[in-house]
Amino acid sequence: MSQPPAKKSVMPDAEVSIDLDLVRELVTAQAPQWAHEAITYLATGWDNEVYRLGESLLIRLPRRQMGEDIGAKERRWLPQLAEDCGVDIGLAVFEGQPTSSYPFTFSICPYVPGISAAQLTRQARDQYADQFSNLVKAIHQPARMPEPRSEFRGCALSLVDARTREQIAGLNSSQQPAALAIWQQAVEAGEYRDAPVWLHGDPHPHNTVVDEGSSQFSVSLVDYGDLCVGDPASDLGMFWMHFTPAGISRAFENYGISIGSPTWKRARGWGLRYAMLTANLGPEDLLGIVGRETLDVLITGSKNPSK
């Protein structure tokens, strides 16, 4: 099936320069209990740079204001989420403060061993369908307060309807009828009326760490920057980002959602949104590959709700 033309993913420019010397300076001055540990560069994301600290920790440093805002949100709400759901979500063990040479707060967190699930094939990811759905279900506990809310995660589909239809109009003409049908069914499934639950917000494969060191996959979620409360269908739409049709069905069955139910239809609509949001990332971008594959799964399976 033809796909939207791939575009190169453009990472936002850093608003502050971060290097190994700066990280070592920050740790030595503010967290001397770890000053003896080796520090090595790990990765650069859109909002943060990440360094390993010894064998069991990592340091996450905002590279722009958005990273600082996300960090503040996580520090405010992640302890509440952890208490409500009982899931080990790797809370920060240390919060660093801005200095004259670095303007943002930074976090020292437990290191989660494993690899990004986006590096695996869909068939391989099917092996953790049960574990992943169990993890998401464990997070989906009723929230004590109706916040934090999001305008693009966990919300009523009516709030993102216009934007989604614009995205559908940008697909190849051969894809538009099936995509529009999926979205229309999702909107017509009705709004979520139960108590809002905690949501990871963005549990796609590149935010999922898997460890194959045991007899079965160990699955963890990272990057809670889109943490919010609302409709669980928002997170469940990511089943289409992770799995083959068989794995999707198994994940929903394990979670306890019937195929073709209103929640399932809304989740499929969310899956379509995620696919379109990522499908135009660059040809080598792991999340872009996932998005294009997801469009294929959704479009080719749209005539049969069991897929």
C-alpha positions as CSV (number, residue, x, y, z in Angstrom):
1,M,0.0,0.0,0.0
2,S,1.3,3.5,-0.8
3,Q,2.1,5.8,2.1
4,P,2.3,9.5,2.6
5,P,5.6,10.8,1.3
6,A,8.2,10.5,4.1
7,K,9.6,13.7,5.4
8,K,12.8,14.0,7.4
9,S,12.2,14.4,11.1
10,V,13.5,17.8,12.3
11,M,14.5,17.9,15.9
12,P,14.0,21.2,17.6
13,D,17.2,23.2,18.2
14,A,18.7,23.0,21.7
15,E,18.3,26.1,23.8
16,V,21.3,25.3,26.0
17,S,24.6,23.5,25.3
18,I,25.1,20.3,27.3
19,D,28.3,18.2,27.3
20,L,30.0,15.7,29.5
21,D,32.0,18.3,31.3
22,L,28.8,20.2,32.3
23,V,27.1,17.0,33.4
24,R,30.1,16.0,35.5
25,E,30.2,19.6,37.0
26,L,26.5,19.4,38.0
27,V,26.8,16.0,39.6
28,T,29.9,16.8,41.5
29,A,28.5,20.0,42.9
30,Q,24.9,18.9,43.6
31,A,25.0,15.1,44.0
32,P,28.5,14.3,45.3
33,Q,27.3,10.9,46.5
34,W,27.5,9.8,42.9
35,A,30.6,11.8,41.8
36,H,32.7,8.7,41.7
37,E,30.4,7.0,39.1
38,A,31.2,6.9,35.4
39,I,29.1,9.3,33.3
40,T,28.5,8.4,29.6
41,Y,26.3,10.0,27.0
42,L,23.2,7.9,26.1
43,A,20.8,9.8,23.9
44,T,19.4,13.1,22.7
45,G,15.6,13.5,22.5
46,W,13.4,16.4,21.4
47,D,13.3,17.8,24.9
48,N,16.1,16.2,26.9
49,E,19.6,14.8,26.8
50,V,20.2,11.6,28.7
51,Y,23.4,10.4,30.3
52,R,24.2,7.1,32.1
53,L,25.3,7.5,35.7
54,G,27.1,4.3,36.8
55,E,25.3,1.1,36.2
56,S,21.9,1.8,37.7
57,L,21.0,5.4,37.2
58,L,20.6,8.0,34.4
59,I,20.5,11.8,34.3
60,R,17.9,13.5,32.3
61,L,18.7,17.2,31.4
62,P,16.3,19.5,29.6
63,R,17.8,20.9,26.4
64,R,15.0,23.4,25.9
65,Q,12.2,25.0,27.9
66,M,9.7,22.3,26.9
67,G,11.8,19.7,28.7
68,E,11.8,21.9,31.8
69,D,8.0,22.2,31.6
70,I,7.6,18.4,31.2
71,G,9.9,17.8,34.1
72,A,7.9,20.0,36.4
73,K,4.7,18.3,35.4
74,E,6.2,14.8,36.1
75,R,7.5,15.9,39.5
76,R,4.0,17.2,40.3
77,W,2.0,14.2,39.2
78,L,4.1,11.1,38.9
79,P,4.2,10.5,42.7
80,Q,0.4,10.6,42.8
81,L,0.2,8.2,39.8
82,A,2.6,5.8,41.5
83,E,0.6,5.9,44.7
84,D,-2.7,5.3,42.9
85,C,-1.6,2.5,40.6
86,G,1.1,0.8,42.5
87,V,3.3,0.5,39.4
88,D,7.1,1.0,39.6
89,I,7.4,4.0,37.2
90,G,11.0,4.9,38.0
91,L,10.4,8.0,40.1
92,A,13.4,10.4,40.2
93,V,15.7,9.8,43.1
94,F,17.3,13.3,42.9
95,E,16.3,16.7,41.6
96,G,19.1,19.0,40.5
97,Q,18.7,22.8,40.5
98,P,19.7,25.5,37.9
99,T,23.1,27.0,38.2
100,S,24.9,29.9,36.6
101,S,26.0,27.6,33.8
102,Y,22.8,25.6,33.3
103,P,19.3,27.2,33.5
104,F,17.1,24.2,34.1
105,T,16.3,21.6,36.8
106,F,17.5,18.1,36.0
107,S,16.6,14.6,37.3
108,I,18.5,11.5,38.3
109,C,16.4,8.5,37.8
110,P,16.7,4.7,37.9
111,Y,18.1,3.2,34.6
112,V,15.7,0.9,32.9
113,P,17.6,-1.9,31.2
114,G,16.6,-3.1,27.7
115,I,16.0,-1.7,24.3
116,S,13.3,0.4,22.6
117,A,10.5,-1.8,21.4
118,A,10.5,0.2,18.2
119,Q,13.7,-1.7,17.3
120,L,11.7,-4.9,17.1
121,T,9.4,-6.2,14.4
122,R,5.7,-6.3,15.0
123,Q,5.8,-10.1,15.2
124,A,8.4,-9.9,17.9
125,R,6.4,-7.3,19.8
126,D,3.4,-9.6,19.8
127,Q,5.3,-11.7,22.3
128,Y,4.7,-9.0,25.0
129,A,1.0,-8.2,24.1
130,D,-0.2,-9.6,27.4
131,Q,2.5,-7.9,29.5
132,F,1.9,-4.6,27.8
133,S,-1.9,-4.7,28.2
134,N,-1.4,-5.7,31.9
135,L,0.9,-2.7,32.4
136,V,-1.4,-0.2,30.7
137,K,-4.4,-1.6,32.7
138,A,-2.5,-1.3,35.9
139,I,-1.8,2.4,35.2
140,H,-5.5,3.0,34.3
141,Q,-6.6,3.5,37.8
142,P,-9.3,6.1,38.7
143,A,-7.8,9.5,39.3
144,R,-8.6,11.3,42.6
145,M,-8.8,14.6,40.8
146,P,-10.0,15.6,37.3
147,E,-6.5,16.7,36.4
148,P,-4.0,17.0,34.7
149,R,-6.1,17.2,31.5
150,S,-4.9,17.3,28.0
151,E,-6.3,18.8,24.8
152,F,-4.9,16.1,22.6
153,R,-4.7,12.9,24.8
154,G,-7.5,11.2,26.7
155,C,-10.0,13.9,25.7
156,A,-13.3,13.7,23.9
157,L,-12.8,13.0,20.2
158,S,-14.9,16.0,19.4
159,L,-12.0,18.2,20.6
160,V,-9.6,16.8,18.0
161,D,-12.2,16.1,15.2
162,A,-11.4,19.0,13.0
163,R,-7.6,18.4,13.2
164,T,-8.0,14.7,12.5
165,R,-10.2,15.3,9.4
166,E,-7.5,17.7,8.1
167,Q,-4.9,15.0,8.6
168,I,-7.1,12.4,6.8
169,A,-7.5,14.9,3.9
170,G,-3.7,14.8,3.6
171,L,-3.4,11.1,3.1
172,N,-3.2,9.5,-0.3
173,S,-6.6,9.4,-2.0
174,S,-6.7,5.6,-1.9
175,Q,-6.4,5.7,1.9
176,Q,-8.8,8.4,2.7
177,P,-12.1,6.5,2.5
178,A,-11.1,3.8,4.9
179,A,-9.4,6.3,7.3
180,L,-12.5,8.5,7.3
181,A,-14.7,5.5,8.0
182,I,-12.5,4.5,11.0
183,W,-12.7,8.0,12.4
184,Q,-16.4,8.4,11.8
185,Q,-17.1,5.2,13.7
186,A,-14.8,6.4,16.5
187,V,-16.7,9.7,16.9
188,E,-20.1,8.0,16.6
189,A,-19.1,5.5,19.4
190,G,-20.0,8.3,21.9
191,E,-18.0,10.0,24.6
192,Y,-16.4,8.3,27.6
193,R,-18.7,8.8,30.5
194,D,-17.0,6.9,33.3
195,A,-14.6,8.3,35.9
196,P,-11.4,9.6,34.3
197,V,-8.4,7.3,34.7
198,W,-4.7,7.9,34.8
199,L,-3.1,7.7,31.3
200,H,0.5,7.4,30.3
201,G,-0.5,9.6,27.3
202,D,2.1,8.4,24.8
203,P,2.9,4.6,25.3
204,H,4.1,4.0,21.7
205,P,6.9,1.5,21.0
206,H,9.7,4.1,21.3
207,N,8.5,4.9,24.8
208,T,8.5,1.2,25.7
209,V,11.6,-0.5,26.9
210,V,11.8,-4.3,26.6
211,D,14.3,-6.6,28.2
212,E,14.7,-10.1,26.8
213,G,17.1,-11.2,29.5
214,S,14.6,-13.6,31.1
215,S,12.3,-16.3,29.9
216,Q,9.8,-13.7,28.7
217,F,9.8,-10.0,27.9
218,S,10.0,-7.5,30.7
219,V,8.1,-4.4,29.6
220,S,8.5,-0.9,31.1
221,L,7.2,2.5,30.0
222,V,9.3,5.7,30.0
223,D,8.7,9.4,29.3
224,Y,5.6,10.4,31.1
225,G,5.6,13.9,29.5
226,D,2.0,13.4,28.2
227,L,0.7,12.1,31.5
228,C,-3.0,13.0,32.0
229,V,-6.3,11.7,33.1
230,G,-9.3,10.8,30.8
231,D,-10.6,8.1,28.5
232,P,-8.5,4.9,28.5
233,A,-9.2,4.5,24.8
234,S,-6.5,7.1,24.2
235,D,-3.8,4.8,25.5
236,L,-5.4,1.7,24.1
237,G,-5.1,3.1,20.6
238,M,-1.4,2.4,20.9
239,F,-2.1,-1.3,20.6
240,W,-2.3,-0.7,16.8
241,M,1.2,1.0,17.0
242,H,2.7,-2.0,18.7
243,F,1.2,-5.2,17.4
244,T,0.0,-7.3,14.4
245,P,-3.7,-7.8,14.0
246,A,-3.4,-11.0,16.1
247,G,-1.5,-9.2,18.8
248,I,-4.0,-6.4,18.9
249,S,-6.8,-8.8,19.4
250,R,-5.0,-10.6,22.2
251,A,-4.1,-7.3,23.9
252,F,-7.7,-6.2,23.9
253,E,-8.9,-9.6,25.1
254,N,-6.4,-9.6,27.9
255,Y,-7.3,-6.0,28.9
256,G,-11.0,-7.0,28.9
257,I,-12.3,-4.8,26.0
258,S,-14.5,-6.5,23.4
259,I,-13.7,-6.1,19.8
260,G,-16.2,-3.7,18.2
261,S,-17.3,-2.2,21.4
262,P,-17.5,1.6,21.8
263,T,-14.2,1.7,23.7
264,W,-12.5,-0.4,21.0
265,K,-13.9,2.0,18.2
266,R,-12.6,5.1,20.0
267,A,-9.3,3.4,20.6
268,R,-9.0,2.6,16.9
269,G,-9.7,6.2,16.1
270,W,-6.9,7.2,18.5
271,G,-4.7,4.6,16.8
272,L,-5.4,6.3,13.4
273,R,-4.4,9.7,14.9
274,Y,-1.1,8.4,16.2
275,A,-0.3,6.7,12.9
276,M,-0.9,9.9,11.0
277,L,1.0,12.0,13.5
278,T,4.1,9.8,13.0
279,A,3.9,8.4,9.5
280,N,5.6,11.4,7.9
281,L,8.7,11.2,10.1
282,G,11.9,10.4,8.2
283,P,12.4,7.0,6.4
284,E,15.0,5.9,9.0
285,D,13.1,7.3,12.0
286,L,12.0,4.3,14.1
287,L,8.7,6.0,15.1
288,G,8.1,7.0,11.5
289,I,8.4,3.3,10.5
290,V,6.0,2.3,13.2
291,G,3.5,5.0,12.1
292,R,3.6,3.9,8.4
293,E,3.2,0.3,9.4
294,T,0.3,1.2,11.6
295,L,-1.5,3.0,8.8
296,D,-1.1,-0.3,6.8
297,V,-2.6,-2.3,9.6
298,L,-5.5,0.0,10.1
299,I,-6.3,0.6,6.4
300,T,-6.0,-2.9,5.2
301,G,-7.9,-4.3,8.2
302,S,-10.6,-1.6,8.3
303,K,-13.2,-3.7,6.5
304,N,-13.0,-6.5,9.2
305,P,-13.3,-5.2,12.8
306,S,-11.7,-8.4,14.1
307,K,-8.4,-7.2,12.7
